[in-house]
Amino acid sequence: MKTLPFALLPTQPDFDFSTFLFLAQIDEVGPQEMLAVLETWERWLPHLKVFRLGERKGYVLVFLEEPVEREVDEIWSRSPSEGFKHEAIAQTMIMGTLKALMPELGEKECAPVPEPGKPLRRTLEKIGISMQESGALSRKYSTITPCPYRHGCERCFLKDSCIKNMNLDLKGVVNSQATAE
């Protein structure tokens, strides 16, 4: 049964304030709140795992371990607004790690999801991650993408279900929300 070689990569992504604000859907953060966000960031860094799968052409897998998922779920149960903010911290950590490893992703590029072939799925299972036929990974805060970066959206396994490719006309939804307010 074929698998890909894999290695754990040491990674310490910097906190990306603008990505956090975008994902948290907020315009500003006060000093006390910012200190709390950075404390969470530092506490979660040991739970950030980054693996290189394959050799010259392969993949990078980035995920946060289960304790982070449990913590965010617990926060959500107490306060949805705090849960949303903590989820944004986790997502910022995943995205920041990808951008640090592959600067060519830039600000607007997506990290395409590879097709869940058998060698890839077997390799992920050795790491303790499962990949469903849909392309979803078993960790809530995770992603896998080709490394080095190549192809973008046109080769993404999820392109047919991606909201960016559906050409949805959301004007009616936006207008009805504006009218309701």
Secondary structure by P-SEA (a helix, b strand, c coil): cbbbbbbbbbccccccaaaaaaaaccccccaaaaaaaaaaaaaacccbbbbbccccbbbbbbbbcaaaaaaaaaaaaacaaaaaaaaaaaaaaaaaaaaaaccccccccccccccccaaaaaaaaaaccccccccccccccccccccccccccccccccccccccccccaaaaaaaaaaac
